[in-house]
Amino acid sequence: MRRPRIRRPRSLAGQLFAMQIVLVTVVVAGCAAFAYVADRGQAGEAARREVTAAAVAVAASASVREAVHSPDPAAGLQPYAERVRRDTGVDFVTIMNPDGIRWTHPDPARIGERFLGHTGPALRGETFSETYTGTLGPSVRVVVPVMEGGRAVALVSAGITVDAISAEIRRQLLALLGVALGALALGGAGTYLLNARLRRHTHGMNATELSRMHDYHEATLHAVREGLLMLDGQHRIALINDGGRELLGLTGEVIGRRVDALGLPPALTDALLAEEPRVDEVHATADRIVVLNTSPVSGGERHGTVVTLRDHTELQALSGELDSVRGFAEALRSQAHEAANRLHAVVSLIELGRADEAVEFVTAELELAQALTDEVVGAVAEPVLAALLLGKAAQANERGVELVLDPGTHVDDGLLPPRLPARDLVTILGNLVDNAVDAAAEEANRSAAEVRHARVTVTLRTEAGPGAGGSGGELLLRVGDTGAGVAPELMEEVFRRGWSTKSPGTAPHGRGLGLALVRQAVRRNGGTVSVTGSPGGGAEFTVRLPLHAARPTEVPSTPVVRTGAPS
């Protein structure tokens, strides 16, 4: 059984083409009809003016007046009337006496016969026109009196037949039809080309399909959590969804603005302006870490760029926590390895019968380890910070770097407000210490011939603010090192994604996210971060976080940068 064929609705371009063809046809036909009616009226009026002019001229002629009083008026007037008829293009010029007897006629056989038509108004001295059927058929004629002494001594009639007027109208109508057909053909060709272009741009879809696609388009834009941007050929924003606005921190009207006028970080702006595709590039904005992908839109020429953004902030934070856990595990492994070495040493001393020396060795090791723990726990009662510092101290010691606490370090337990997340503290302090240890160790290895001591100094304390007593104050975190330091001209670059002093090959996944994450965590909690020179010759980073219970205030996207000696 043959299945019935379901006819697909005509495309939008096809519907518009049919409508435009009908519209063009109606317009051209209407214009042609109007022109025909107007030309017909104008042709009759033009014929009336023409015969009036001819008749008035003949009636005013002196030779006509002389011939009227001659013994044989017809002999003198017939040649003159025929000459005027030929020169003016009228169909007849008839000159008659007041009784209507013809003296002239295009057909000489009709001379002497009575004029067919009305002459009453002319005998009263009036010039009038009428349409009347005479010997030549229906004609538009005018009758003019030849006046002498206040009375009509002769009458002059000139006329054009209706057939001649109709023939002229037919000629004009043929020309009008030619113009109308040309206009119709030109309009149809233009409509076809226009709709062919529209069909290409709408891909042959009809109005219902386009409306449905628009609804799907709007629903998809608002439903997708990832950021989506469409840039035109001049790198202006043509489309952006809610996710894109949130990830880029854009507010207000941004459609039509160039991406380099949005105040985005330079690296992210360069990636958006790039002509070549970008795949899974990690960039830091003021508040987030985003993964960017770009793909050019082209169809013979570049039409723009499609940009997708994914939020990498939480994943990066979790990666940082995982790195911290790995660091702790590595520290425990190192401590276990050292403990095993010490245990072997103690066992060997006992086997050699030197128990007193074994006890002395064990006691010294315990006192050294306990002293570090007591120092950290006594100065930093906050458990998260204390645990972080103990783990970082073990890692630094394994790399030959001494991690020390500044004598002014003191943070009581429970002093930090609940709104200050432990994750952010770990992100801030952990990244600063890691960078300081790396810098100090690298500088020590570079200066090994000078036997330079690598050290990282950490300062943590609370300081009273304008509203001390529970409503003010701030937490101070300061990390200094004995590394190579940061050049003054680079101090504005250190907090941007991708900046690092480490060798490019030391990290397979790239460098430069640590300080960007530090700045984001500080900004989220309403604080400030700055970099200066360290007394040890390296760099010193200072973070100030407010302890009051108010909501974090917005801070400028550019970090505070100071040069000179640390405060």
TIMAR-359976 format. One record per residue (C-alpha): residue number from 1; residue in one letter; x, y, z. Coordinates in pm, whole numbers, m for minus. Each point is the difference from the previous one (the first is absolute). Example, Ala and Ser with C-alpha at 12.3 -4.5 7.8 and 13.67 -1.06 7.14 Angstrom:
BEGIN
     i   aa       xx       yy       zz
     1    A     1230     m450      780
     2    S      137      344      m66
REM end
This chain:
BEGIN
     i   aa       xx       yy       zz
     1    M        0        0        0
     2    R      141      333     m101
     3    R       34      241      287
     4    P     m163      339      m61
     5    R      253      275      m60
     6    I      m13      275      258
     7    R       61      332     m163
     8    R      247      214      187
     9    P     m115      358       59
    10    R      141      248     m244
    11    S      318      167      121
    12    L       m3      355      127
    13    A      191      113     m309
    14    G     m256     m172     m226
    15    Q     m293      159      183
    16    L      159      343      m24
    17    F       76      m57     m368
    18    A     m365      m85      m76
    19    M     m123      298      203
    20    Q      244      235     m169
    21    I      m91     m124     m349
    22    V     m370       58       73
    23    L       79      340      148
    24    V      215      105     m295
    25    T     m266     m121     m246
    26    V     m278      188      179
    27    V      209      316       22
    28    V      101      m11     m367
    29    A     m355      m82     m113
    30    G     m143      279      214
    31    C      253      248     m133
    32    A      m76     m111     m357
    33    A     m378       36       49
    34    F       42      342      159
    35    A      231      111     m281
    36    Y     m251     m126     m264
    37    V     m291      189      154
    38    A      211      311       42
    39    D      135      m21     m356
    40    R     m349      m50     m142
    41    G     m129      311      172
    42    Q      309      193      m96
    43    A      m32     m112     m364
    44    G     m359      133      m24
    45    E       95      326      166
    46    A      307       39     m222
    47    A     m215      m60     m311
    48    R     m251      264      117
    49    R      278      256       56
    50    E      154      m79     m337
    51    V     m321       45     m201
    52    T      m91      312      197
    53    A      332      159      m86
    54    A      m42      m88     m367
    55    A     m358      128      m22
    56    V       77      326      184
    57    A      298       64     m229
    58    V     m210      m55     m314
    59    A     m283      221      128
    60    A      244      280       72
    61    S      165      m19     m344
    62    A      m48      311     m220
    63    S       m6     m211     m316
    64    V     m300     m189      136
    65    R     m185      326       67
    66    E       70      119     m355
    67    A     m106     m332     m156
    68    V     m329        4      191
    69    H     m111      313     m189
    70    S      118     m125     m341
    71    P     m249     m122     m262
    72    D      128     m360       36
    73    P      130      m53      357
    74    A       58     m373      m53
    75    A      253       56     m277
    76    G      227      203      223
    77    L      m61     m173      331
    78    Q       30     m372     m101
    79    P      375        8      m83
    80    Y       72      205      311
    81    A     m197     m236      229
    82    E      172     m309     m140
    83    R      342      159       49
    84    V      m82       81      362
    85    R     m136     m354       55
    86    R      321     m157     m126
    87    D      224      237      195
    88    T     m181      m37      334
    89    G      m73     m372      m24
    90    V     m374       31       64
    91    D     m244     m219     m192
    92    F     m216      278     m142
    93    V      m29      377      m22
    94    T     m348      107     m112
    95    I      m89      360      m77
    96    M     m373       70      m43
    97    N     m245      285      m28
    98    P     m226       91      295
    99    D     m266     m239     m133
   100    G      242     m296       27
   101    I       63      m47     m375
   102    R      356     m127      m49
   103    W      253      198     m199
   104    T      281     m248       74
   105    H       26     m371       77
   106    P      272     m270      m24
   107    D     m233     m170     m251
   108    P      m69      262     m272
   109    A     m324     m184      m84
   110    R     m138      106      338
   111    I       45      372      m73
   112    G     m338      175      m15
   113    E     m162     m245      240
   114    R     m123       91      347
   115    F      244      m35      291
   116    L      m88     m289      233
   117    G       18      132      355
   118    H     m111      284      220
   119    T       69      363      m88
   120    G     m233      190      231
   121    P      257      111      261
   122    A      239      109     m275
   123    L     m267      217     m165
   124    R      m30      178      335
   125    G      374       73      m11
   126    E      116     m287      223
   127    T      274     m254      m63
   128    F     m105     m348      109
   129    S      109     m363      m41
   130    E     m191     m326      m25
   131    T       31     m363     m102
   132    Y     m227      m67     m294
   133    T      m38     m253     m280
   134    G       41      163     m335
   135    T       89     m109     m351
   136    L      341     m127      118
   137    G     m144     m184      300
   138    P        6       96      370
   139    S      237      289       61
   140    V      105      255      259
   141    R      m69      337     m159
   142    V       m9      368       82
   143    V     m206      274     m170
   144    V      134      360       m7
   145    P     m191      299     m144
   146    V      150      254     m244
   147    M     m136      326      141
   148    E      m52      331     m181
   149    G     m198      289      138
   150    G     m122     m207      292
   151    R     m144     m280     m208
   152    A      127     m333     m134
   153    V       69       23     m376
   154    A      146     m355      m15
   155    L       74     m299      217
   156    V      320     m207       22
   157    S        2     m357      132
   158    A      309     m217       49
   159    G        4     m350      139
   160    I      183     m327       55
   161    T     m180     m329      m35
   162    V      m39     m229      299
   163    D      167     m278     m202
   164    A      313      212      m33
   165    I       m1       70      375
   166    S      m49     m371       73
   167    A      287      m90     m233
   168    E      225      240      192
   169    I     m115     m149      329
   170    R       74     m349     m131
   171    R      354      105      m93
   172    Q       52      146      345
   173    L     m153     m309      157
   174    L      239     m228     m188
   175    A      294      205      121
   176    L     m144       m6      353
   177    L      m44     m376      m13
   178    G      361      m36     m115
   179    V      121      210      291
   180    A     m226     m192      242
   181    L      126     m338     m122
   182    G      358      123       28
   183    A      m66      123      355
   184    L     m167     m331       85
   185    A      294     m199     m140
   186    L      254      219      178
   187    G     m195      m18      327
   188    G      m35     m377      m32
   189    A      371      m44      m69
   190    G       93      222      295
   191    T     m246     m186      224
   192    Y      143     m334     m111
   193    L      358      104       73
   194    L     m100      146      337
   195    N     m186     m313      100
   196    A      278     m226     m123
   197    R      232      186      236
   198    L     m257      m27      279
   199    R      m39     m372      m70
   200    R      376      m49       38
   201    H        5      190      331
   202    T     m307     m178      143
   203    H      113     m341     m136
   204    G     m339      m55     m159
   205    M     m189        1      331
   206    N     m353      127       31
   207    A     m132      252      252
   208    T     m112     m267      248
   209    E      339     m168       m4
   210    L      179      333       45
   211    S     m226       93      293
   212    R       56     m339      160
   213    M      376       27      m51
   214    H       m1      346      163
   215    D     m188     m139      302
   216    Y      248     m289       28
   217    H      286      245      m41
   218    E     m121      223      284
   219    A      m75     m296      228
   220    T      342     m153      m65
   221    L      184      326       68
   222    H     m163       42      339
   223    A       21     m368       93
   224    V      369      m61      m75
   225    R      214       68      307
   226    E      317       32     m204
   227    G       82      338     m146
   228    L      m73       58     m368
   229    L      106      304     m205
   230    M      m41       83     m367
   231    L      243      259     m140
   232    D      m49      161     m341
   233    G      273       68     m255
   234    Q      101      321      182
   235    H       30     m185      333
   236    R     m315      159      136
   237    I     m231     m200      225
   238    A     m295     m113     m209
   239    L     m146     m240      258
   240    I       72     m101      358
   241    N     m193     m222      238
   242    D      m50       27      375
   243    G      286     m239       72
   244    G      241      209     m207
   245    R      m96      319      184
   246    E       50     m170      336
   247    L      333     m162      m84
   248    L      144      321     m146
   249    G     m154      224      266
   250    L     m178      218     m257
   251    T     m293      223       88
   252    G     m215      241     m198
   253    E      m39        5     m376
   254    V      297     m164     m174
   255    I     m150      m95     m336
   256    G      185      188     m273
   257    R      305       82      213
   258    R      348     m116      m98
   259    V      159     m256      228
   260    D      303      221       55
   261    A     m230      263      156
   262    L     m146     m229      269
   263    G      282       37      253
   264    L       92     m371       m7
   265    P      351     m119       92
   266    P      249       55     m286
   267    A       72     m370      m53
   268    L     m371      m82      m26
   269    T      m57      295     m234
   270    D      287     m112     m226
   271    A     m150     m350      m16
   272    L     m340      139     m101
   273    L      157      221     m268
   274    A      215     m281     m142
   275    E      m79     m113     m354
   276    E      107     m360       58
   277    P     m207     m246      209
   278    R       80      m40      370
   279    V      m54     m334      174
   280    D      m44      m46      378
   281    E      200      306       99
   282    V      m13       87      370
   283    H      m44      370       85
   284    A      m57      191      321
   285    T     m260      275       24
   286    A      m52      223      300
   287    D     m195     m268      187
   288    R       22     m325     m193
   289    I      219     m246     m185
   290    V     m152      m79     m340
   291    V       84     m245     m277
   292    L      m34      164     m342
   293    N      m61     m150     m344
   294    T      m39      205     m319
   295    S     m101     m106     m349
   296    P      m22      231     m303
   297    V     m325       17     m197
   298    S       70       25     m370
   299    G     m178      m51     m329
   300    G      251      108     m259
   301    E       87      297      222
   302    R       35       47      373
   303    H     m337       77      157
   304    G       99      m10      366
   305    T       97     m227      287
   306    V     m185     m238      230
   307    V      137        4      354
   308    T      m84     m249      275
   309    L       98       44      365
   310    R        0     m255      280
   311    D       33       83      368
   312    H      324     m148      128
   313    T        3      182      335
   314    E     m129     m280      221
   315    L      204     m262     m184
   316    Q      312      211       37
   317    A      m72       47      371
   318    L      m47     m374       41
   319    S      322      m55     m194
   320    G      174      236      240
   321    E     m137     m192      296
   322    L      110     m324     m164
   323    D      348      146      m46
   324    S        1       92      368
   325    V     m104     m352       94
   326    R      271     m138     m226
   327    G      243      234      169
   328    F     m108     m123      340
   329    A       37     m360     m117
   330    E      344       75     m138
   331    A       91      166      329
   332    L     m119     m306      193
   333    R      201     m223     m233
   334    S      308      213       58
   335    Q      m55       m4      374
   336    A      m53     m377       m6
   337    H      322      m41     m196
   338    E      191      218      247
   339    A     m161     m183      295
   340    A      108     m332     m147
   341    N      358      127      m35
   342    R        0      121      359
   343    L     m150     m328      120
   344    H      273     m194     m179
   345    A      258      225      165
   346    V     m154      m62      346
   347    V      m14     m377      m57
   348    S      359       m5     m117
   349    L      117      195      311
   350    I     m185     m243      227
   351    E      150     m297     m184
   352    L      343      153       52
   353    G      m73       26      371
   354    R      m17      379        4
   355    A     m344       40      156
   356    D       79      334      162
   357    E       97      150     m334
   358    A     m318     m145     m160
   359    V     m215      160      270
   360    E      180      332      m45
   361    F      m48      m12     m379
   362    V     m370      m82       27
   363    T      m57      271      261
   364    A      165      265     m218
   365    E     m209      m95     m303
   366    L     m322        6      202
   367    E       81      338      146
   368    L       76      143     m345
   369    A     m327     m130     m151
   370    Q     m203      100      303
   371    A      154      346        1
   372    L     m122       65     m356
   373    T     m346     m132       81
   374    D      m20      198      323
   375    E      115      315     m180
   376    V     m262      m31     m273
   377    V     m287     m107      225
   378    G       87      258      263
   379    A        5      285     m249
   380    V     m283     m114     m227
   381    A     m288     m149      193
   382    E     m219      m12     m310
   383    P       13     m375      m86
   384    V      m21       32     m379
   385    L      285      251      m20
   386    A      210     m193      254
   387    A      m39     m327     m189
   388    L       83      173     m328
   389    L      316      159      140
   390    L      121     m329      155
   391    G      m42     m179     m331
   392    K      168      280     m197
   393    A      286        7      252
   394    A       65     m371      m61
   395    Q      m10       51     m378
   396    A      233      299       20
   397    N      243     m187      223
   398    E       19     m285     m250
   399    R       98      252     m271
   400    G      261      160      220
   401    V     m206      310       80
   402    E      m58      117      355
   403    L     m356      114       70
   404    V      m11      226      304
   405    L     m272      195      176
   406    D       46      369       63
   407    P       19       76      376
   408    G     m310      216      m31
   409    T     m214     m289     m126
   410    H     m307      m62      212
   411    V     m352     m112     m101
   412    D     m244     m116      270
   413    D     m239     m287      m63
   414    G     m357      107      m82
   415    L      102      354      m89
   416    L      m58      m44     m373
   417    P     m364       63     m102
   418    P     m208     m287     m144
   419    R      m41      189     m328
   420    L      375      m35      m68
   421    P       17     m349     m159
   422    A      282     m233       98
   423    R       35      m87     m370
   424    D       87      360      m83
   425    L      257       16      283
   426    V      164     m318     m131
   427    T       m3      142     m355
   428    I      157      330      107
   429    L      261     m117      248
   430    G       77     m328     m178
   431    N       71      161     m338
   432    L      208      280      153
   433    V      212     m244      202
   434    D       43     m236     m297
   435    N      116      285     m222
   436    A      235      127      270
   437    V      152     m345       56
   438    D       47      m52     m374
   439    A      163      342      m38
   440    A      231      m47      301
   441    A      104     m352     m103
   442    E       66      103     m360
   443    E      208      299      105
   444    A      194     m216      250
   445    N       78     m254     m271
   446    R      105      278     m237
   447    S      228      147      268
   448    A      131     m332      134
   449    A      360      119      m26
   450    E      m80      276      250
   451    V     m161     m247      247
   452    R     m306      229       24
   453    H     m254      m96      269
   454    A     m355      m40     m139
   455    R     m271      126      231
   456    V     m372       79      m13
   457    T     m144      223      269
   458    V     m371      m12       78
   459    T     m186      260      204
   460    L     m360      m50      118
   461    R     m169      232      242
   462    T     m319      189       63
   463    E        4      377       14
   464    A     m256      229      157
   465    G     m201      217     m236
   466    P     m221      307       37
   467    G     m274     m214      146
   468    A      203     m220      231
   469    G     m191     m193      252
   470    G     m185     m228     m229
   471    S     m103      231     m282
   472    G      343       68     m160
   473    G      355     m124      m42
   474    E      178     m198     m266
   475    L      206     m313      m49
   476    L      354       61     m125
   477    L      179     m273     m199
   478    R      353       79     m116
   479    V      236     m240     m178
   480    G      359      102      m84
   481    D      279     m203     m159
   482    T      368       15      m86
   483    G      m60      m61     m370
   484    A       84      217     m297
   485    G     m288      239       70
   486    V     m226      180     m245
   487    A      123      283     m219
   488    P     m186      330       64
   489    E     m121       18     m360
   490    L     m157     m349       35
   491    M     m185       56      327
   492    E     m322       83     m186
   493    E       23     m324     m201
   494    V       47     m255      279
   495    F     m372      m36       72
   496    R      m96      m70     m358
   497    R      m60     m349     m124
   498    G      310     m148     m165
   499    W      265      197      193
   500    S      267     m215      164
   501    T      371        5       79
   502    K       27     m379      m28
   503    S      141     m180     m297
   504    P     m263      m80     m264
   505    G       86     m367        2
   506    T      m48      m50      371
   507    A     m377      m29      m29
   508    P     m165     m197     m279
   509    H     m327      191       27
   510    G      141      352        6
   511    R       74      253      273
   512    G     m136      325      126
   513    L     m338      m89      154
   514    G      109        8      365
   515    L       19      376       48
   516    A     m310       53     m214
   517    L     m189     m234      235
   518    V      143      187      298
   519    R     m129      330     m134
   520    Q     m345     m146      m69
   521    A      m26     m147      352
   522    V      110      331      153
   523    R     m253      195     m208
   524    R     m281     m235       92
   525    N       63       78      367
   526    G       34      376      m44
   527    G      376       12       61
   528    T      309      132     m175
   529    V      321     m162     m116
   530    S      331      174      m71
   531    V      360      m89      m84
   532    T      317      174      115
   533    G      365      m80       46
   534    S       96     m236      284
   535    P      276       71      258
   536    G      150     m334     m106
   537    G       46      127     m353
   538    G     m299     m171     m159
   539    A     m368       89      m26
   540    E     m247       58      280
   541    F     m376      m40      m50
   542    T     m240      163      246
   543    V     m368      m90       26
   544    R     m247      188      216
   545    L     m344     m154       61
   546    P     m271      186      197
   547    L     m139     m181      304
   548    H     m320      203       41
   549    A     m330     m174      m62
   550    A     m112      229     m283
   551    R      m22     m121     m355
   552    P      324       19     m200
   553    T       40      324     m187
   554    E       88       18     m365
   555    V      366       82      m62
   556    P      166      115     m320
   557    S       93     m275     m243
   558    T      360      128       m6
   559    P      189     m128      306
   560    V      165      241      241
   561    V      370       12      m85
   562    R      261      169      217
   563    T      376       23      m46
   564    G      266       51      259
   565    A       51     m148      343
   566    P     m276     m213      153
   567    S     m229      153      258
REM end
